[in-house]
Amino acid sequence: MTKRSYIPAIAIMFALFFMIAFITGLHNPLGIIVKFQFGYSNAVSQLGNLINFLAYACMGLPAGYILRKYGYKISSLVSVGVGIAGVAIFWLSGLLESFGVYLLGAFISGFAACMLNAVVNPMLNSIGQGGKKGNQLIQYGNSLNSLAATFVPFFIGWLTGQHASHAISDANPAFYIAIGVFVLAFVVIIFSDIPEPEFDEESLKVELPRKDGTYSCFSFRHFVLGAIAIFVYMGVEIGIANTTNLYLTHEIGLMPGKAGVIVSLYWFLMFVGRLVGGYFGSRFASHDMLSFATFGTMILVIMAIFTPSDLVVSFGERIFTDIPINAVFLILTGCFTSVMWGNIFNMAVEGLGKYTSSATGFFMFMVCGGGIMPAIQGAIADLIGYMPSFWFVLLCLSYLLFYASSGYRNVNRKIPVQ
């Protein structure tokens, strides 16, 4: 198959990257809304985000099985269908004014995001034949992921600002858009030719781990450490945005709409960072990019922790007025956290061959860190304050620095992968 024939498939995978962030990004601004609507604590306000990512823990391994058994196209269709159901339940939670139904929607949409991730990442990495080219495609796809993540808090913040109620139903237009895009994606995928580069007849005969039990994806040290790294990274990415949003609304006293606009800049900077990362992805090794990004994030977080909250900066009279400088530092970390996912995934599955599909399933399982780690940080913030809770983020970043420096090395090259 020629490279030209992969272009439609790449475009579809990029569109699915956008939808992953759209349904996942709902939980940041919705966490602020439910805190206002139901009067919950910081930790409880993060339950939707936690439940969303715990769905990865439940669906990660089954997603890998579905991908291995049915291939990319069927997996994509199932994922999109589940996504429609999840967003519909969000809408229903607003109609019923039910926090429990909202959590159910978070869980179902987490299923969808997990399955979509299990499809788009290995497919793009495979089309790029791994290495720097595979990393480059993932970075470009993730740029659309960040674009959606930029749009969601800004849009829902604006919708909330149009009402005095601060209720889940205020976000209904966002739910309608998500359902519409998912339906369109479902139709497009049905009539599209999706290549299955890793699913020829011979590879489909291989069940993982091998029947003799000798090897599996867990036989590779760099994959195991990489799976831990993605668990930790998700906590860093989501925790920075969510805690900054809570900090701006509940300690600084900004209205949710204004805070949402400010936090959306974090995701916009991730969009820019991933575009830049896509350009340099074919020029620099993944471990070098991850080291640079982790070190830059650590510096900004340390600056945020030690900068007094009463030091403010103003970017304009209507929206960006009197923003604490420490919040600005946290927003700027998006430039660096943007490239971490692609580099970690690229290094973790490098050299796995036929074990890649099973590895991807477990990799998606570990994405549940995006719910567990921010919930822990939220509990820490309840005890000692928002800015001190970022010491927890620094601890996570220290592990990522270890993985980028030595943990990524494949020390199991003698294991047969064909």
C-alpha positions in Angstrom: 0.0 0.0 0.0 1.4 3.4 -1.0 1.9 6.2 1.4 -0.7 8.3 -0.4 -3.4 5.7 0.4 -2.8 6.4 4.1 -3.8 10.0 3.9 -7.6 9.5 4.4 -7.0 7.2 7.3 -4.7 9.7 9.0 -7.3 12.5 8.5 -9.9 10.3 10.2 -7.6 9.4 13.1 -6.8 13.2 13.6 -10.6 13.9 13.8 -11.0 11.2 16.4 -8.1 12.8 18.4 -10.2 15.9 18.5 -13.2 14.1 19.9 -11.2 12.3 22.5 -10.3 15.7 24.0 -13.7 17.1 23.5 -15.5 14.5 25.7 -12.6 14.3 28.2 -12.3 18.1 28.5 -15.9 18.4 29.5 -15.0 17.3 33.1 -12.8 20.3 33.9 -15.4 23.0 33.5 -18.3 20.6 34.5 -16.4 20.0 37.8 -16.6 23.8 38.5 -20.3 23.7 37.6 -21.2 20.8 39.9 -19.2 22.4 42.7 -21.5 25.5 42.4 -24.7 23.6 41.7 -24.4 21.0 44.5 -22.0 22.7 46.9 -19.4 20.0 46.9 -15.7 20.1 48.1 -12.7 20.3 45.7 -12.2 16.5 46.0 -15.8 15.7 45.2 -15.9 18.2 42.3 -13.2 16.0 40.7 -15.3 12.8 40.9 -16.6 13.2 37.3 -13.0 13.4 36.1 -12.0 10.5 38.3 -14.9 8.3 37.1 -14.1 9.2 33.5 -10.5 8.0 33.8 -11.4 5.0 36.0 -13.3 3.8 32.9 -9.8 3.4 31.3 -9.0 1.0 34.1 -12.1 -1.1 33.2 -11.9 -0.7 29.5 -8.2 -0.5 28.7 -7.5 -4.3 28.4 -10.9 -5.1 26.7 -10.1 -2.2 24.2 -6.8 -3.9 23.3 -8.6 -7.2 22.8 -11.3 -5.6 20.6 -8.6 -3.9 18.6 -6.6 -7.1 18.2 -9.6 -9.2 17.2 -11.6 -6.8 15.0 -9.1 -4.2 13.8 -9.1 -0.5 13.5 -12.4 0.2 11.6 -14.7 -1.9 13.8 -13.0 -0.6 16.9 -13.5 3.0 15.7 -17.2 2.5 15.1 -17.8 0.9 18.5 -15.9 3.7 20.2 -17.9 6.4 18.4 -21.2 4.7 19.2 -20.3 4.5 22.9 -19.3 8.2 22.8 -22.8 9.1 21.5 -24.3 7.3 24.5 -22.0 8.9 27.0 -22.7 12.5 25.9 -26.5 11.7 25.7 -26.3 10.7 29.4 -24.6 14.0 30.2 -27.5 15.8 28.6 -29.9 13.6 30.6 -28.1 14.5 33.9 -28.8 18.2 33.3 -32.4 17.5 32.5 -32.8 15.5 35.8 -30.4 17.7 37.8 -28.8 14.5 39.0 -25.1 14.2 40.1 -25.4 10.4 39.9 -26.5 10.4 36.3 -23.7 12.9 35.5 -21.2 10.4 37.0 -22.7 7.6 34.8 -22.2 9.8 31.8 -18.6 10.4 32.8 -18.0 6.7 33.1 -19.6 5.9 29.7 -17.7 8.7 27.9 -14.5 7.5 29.5 -15.2 4.1 27.9 -15.4 5.8 24.5 -12.3 7.9 25.0 -10.3 4.9 26.1 -11.4 2.9 23.0 -10.6 5.8 20.7 -7.2 6.2 22.2 -6.6 2.5 21.8 -7.2 2.9 18.0 -5.6 6.2 17.0 -2.3 6.0 18.8 -1.0 2.6 17.6 -2.5 3.2 14.1 -0.6 6.5 13.6 2.5 5.0 15.2 2.3 2.0 12.8 1.7 4.1 9.7 4.7 6.1 10.6 6.6 2.9 11.2 7.5 3.8 14.8 10.5 5.9 15.7 10.7 9.6 14.9 8.1 9.5 12.1 5.6 7.7 14.3 6.2 10.2 17.0 5.7 13.0 14.6 2.2 11.7 13.5 1.1 11.3 17.1 2.3 14.8 17.9 0.3 16.3 15.0 -2.8 14.2 16.0 -2.4 15.4 19.6 -2.4 19.0 18.4 -6.0 18.6 17.4 -6.6 16.9 20.7 -5.3 20.1 22.4 -7.4 22.3 20.1 -10.5 20.6 21.3 -9.3 20.8 24.9 -8.9 24.6 24.3 -12.3 25.0 22.9 -14.3 23.1 25.6 -13.5 25.1 28.8 -13.8 28.3 26.9 -17.1 27.4 25.4 -18.7 26.0 28.5 -17.3 28.9 30.5 -19.0 31.2 28.1 -22.3 29.2 28.3 -22.2 29.3 32.1 -21.6 33.0 32.1 -24.9 33.4 30.2 -26.8 32.0 33.2 -27.0 32.7 36.9 -27.8 29.1 37.8 -24.4 27.4 37.1 -26.1 24.2 36.3 -25.2 21.2 34.1 -28.0 22.0 31.7 -26.2 25.3 30.9 -23.7 23.1 28.9 -26.4 21.6 26.7 -25.2 23.3 23.4 -21.8 21.6 23.9 -23.5 18.2 24.3 -25.5 18.8 21.1 -22.3 19.6 19.2 -20.5 16.5 20.5 -23.4 14.2 19.6 -23.5 15.8 16.1 -19.8 15.4 15.5 -19.9 11.8 16.7 -22.8 10.9 14.4 -20.9 12.5 11.4 -17.7 10.6 12.3 -19.7 7.3 12.5 -21.1 7.8 9.0 -17.7 8.9 7.6 -15.9 5.9 9.1 -18.5 3.4 7.7 -17.8 4.6 4.1 -14.1 5.0 4.5 -11.3 2.5 3.8 -9.3 2.1 7.0 -6.0 0.3 6.5 -5.1 -2.5 8.9 -1.3 -2.4 8.7 -0.8 -4.6 11.8 -3.6 -7.1 11.2 -2.7 -9.4 8.5 -3.8 -13.1 8.7 -0.6 -14.2 10.3 -0.6 -11.6 13.1 -4.2 -12.3 13.9 -3.3 -15.9 14.8 -1.1 -14.7 17.6 -2.8 -14.4 21.0 -1.0 -12.4 23.6 0.5 -13.3 25.9 1.8 -16.3 24.1 0.2 -19.6 24.9 3.4 -21.0 26.3 3.4 -18.1 28.7 7.1 -17.3 28.0 6.7 -13.7 26.9 4.1 -10.9 26.9 4.3 -7.1 26.7 5.2 -7.2 30.4 8.4 -8.9 29.6 9.8 -5.6 28.3 11.1 -3.4 31.1 10.8 -0.2 29.1 7.1 -0.8 28.4 6.3 -1.5 32.1 8.1 1.7 33.1 6.4 3.6 30.2 3.0 2.4 31.4 3.7 3.9 34.8 5.0 7.0 33.1 1.7 7.5 31.3 -0.2 7.0 34.5 1.9 9.7 36.1 1.8 12.0 33.1 -2.0 12.0 32.9 -2.0 13.2 36.5 0.3 16.0 35.7 -1.6 17.2 32.6 -5.1 17.0 34.0 -4.1 18.0 37.6 -2.4 21.3 36.5 -5.5 22.4 34.5 -8.1 21.3 37.0 -6.4 22.6 40.1 -5.6 25.9 38.5 -9.3 26.3 37.6 -10.3 25.6 41.2 -7.6 27.9 42.4 -8.8 30.8 40.2 -12.5 30.3 41.1 -12.4 29.5 44.8 -9.3 31.2 46.2 -8.9 34.1 43.8 -12.6 34.6 43.4 -13.0 34.7 39.6 -16.3 33.8 38.0 -16.3 30.3 36.3 -16.7 31.8 32.9 -13.6 34.0 33.3 -11.6 31.2 34.9 -12.6 28.9 32.1 -11.3 31.3 29.5 -8.0 31.6 31.3 -7.6 27.8 31.7 -8.4 27.3 28.1 -5.1 29.1 27.3 -3.3 26.1 28.9 -4.9 23.8 26.3 -4.2 26.3 23.6 -0.6 26.3 24.5 -0.6 22.5 24.4 -2.1 22.8 20.9 0.8 25.1 19.9 3.3 22.9 21.6 2.2 19.8 19.8 2.4 21.6 16.4 5.9 22.5 17.2 6.6 19.1 18.6 5.2 17.5 15.4 7.7 19.6 13.4 10.6 18.6 15.6 9.4 15.1 16.2 11.3 13.7 13.2 14.4 15.6 14.1 15.0 14.8 17.8 14.8 11.6 19.8 11.8 11.0 21.9 13.7 10.7 25.1 15.5 14.1 24.5 12.1 15.8 23.9 10.6 14.3 27.0 13.6 15.3 29.1 13.4 18.9 27.9 9.7 19.1 28.4 9.8 17.7 31.9 12.6 20.0 33.0 10.8 23.0 31.6 7.5 22.0 33.4 9.3 21.5 36.7 10.9 25.0 36.6 7.5 26.6 35.9 5.7 24.7 38.7 8.4 25.6 41.2 8.1 29.3 40.2 4.3 29.0 40.7 4.7 27.5 44.2 7.0 30.2 45.4 5.3 33.2 43.8 2.9 35.0 46.2 -0.7 35.0 45.1 -1.0 38.7 45.5 1.4 39.4 42.7 -0.9 39.8 39.6 -0.6 40.7 36.0 -3.1 42.3 33.7 -3.5 41.6 30.0 -6.7 43.6 29.3 -9.5 45.4 31.0 -12.4 43.1 30.1 -11.2 39.5 30.6 -7.5 39.1 31.5 -7.4 41.5 34.5 -5.5 40.9 37.7 -4.5 37.3 37.1 -2.0 35.9 39.7 1.4 35.4 38.2 1.6 31.9 39.7 -1.5 31.0 37.7 0.3 32.3 34.6 3.3 30.1 35.2 1.0 27.1 35.5 -0.8 28.0 32.2 2.6 28.2 30.5 3.4 24.6 31.4 1.1 23.6 28.6 3.9 24.4 26.2 5.9 21.6 27.7 3.3 19.0 28.8 2.0 19.1 25.2 4.6 16.8 23.8 4.9 14.3 26.7 2.1 11.9 25.7 3.4 11.2 22.2 7.0 10.7 23.3 6.1 8.4 26.2 3.8 6.2 24.0 6.4 6.1 21.2 9.2 5.0 23.6 7.0 2.5 25.5 5.9 0.5 22.5 9.2 0.8 20.6 10.4 -2.7 19.5 7.3 -4.6 20.8 6.3 -5.9 17.4 3.4 -8.4 17.7 3.0 -7.4 21.3 2.0 -3.9 20.4 -1.8 -4.4 20.5 -1.8 -6.0 23.9 0.6 -3.3 25.2 -1.7 -0.6 23.8 -4.6 -2.0 25.8 -2.7 -1.9 29.1 -1.4 1.5 28.2 -4.9 2.7 27.9 -5.7 1.1 31.3 -3.0 3.2 32.8 -4.5 6.4 31.5 -6.8 6.1 34.6 -4.0 8.1 36.3 -5.7 11.2 34.8 -8.5 10.7 37.2 -6.8 9.2 40.2 -3.9 11.6 40.5 -5.9 14.9 40.2 -8.3 13.5 42.8 -5.4 12.9 45.1 -4.2 16.5 44.4 -7.7 17.8 45.1 -7.7 16.1 48.5 -4.2 17.5 49.2 -5.5 21.0 48.2 -8.4 20.6 50.7 -5.8 19.9 53.4 -2.9 22.3 52.7 -4.1 24.7 49.9 -4.0 24.9 46.1 -0.4 26.0 45.5 1.2 23.6 48.0 -0.6 20.8 46.3 1.7 21.2 43.3 4.5 19.6 45.3 2.7 16.4 44.4 2.9 17.4 40.7 6.7 17.9 41.1 7.0 14.4 42.5 5.2 13.0 39.4 7.5 15.0 37.1 10.6 13.6 38.9 9.5 10.1 37.7 9.0 11.3 34.1 12.6 12.7 34.2 13.8 9.3 35.3 12.0 7.6 32.4 13.3 10.1 29.9 16.9 9.7 31.1 17.2 5.9 31.5 13.9 4.1 32.0 13.0 4.2 28.3 15.9 1.9 27.2 14.9 -1.5 25.7 17.0 -3.9 27.7 15.0 -6.9 26.4 16.0 -6.9 22.7 16.6 -10.7 22.6 12.9 -11.4 23.0 11.4 -12.4 19.6 8.7 -10.0 18.4 8.0 -11.2 14.9 
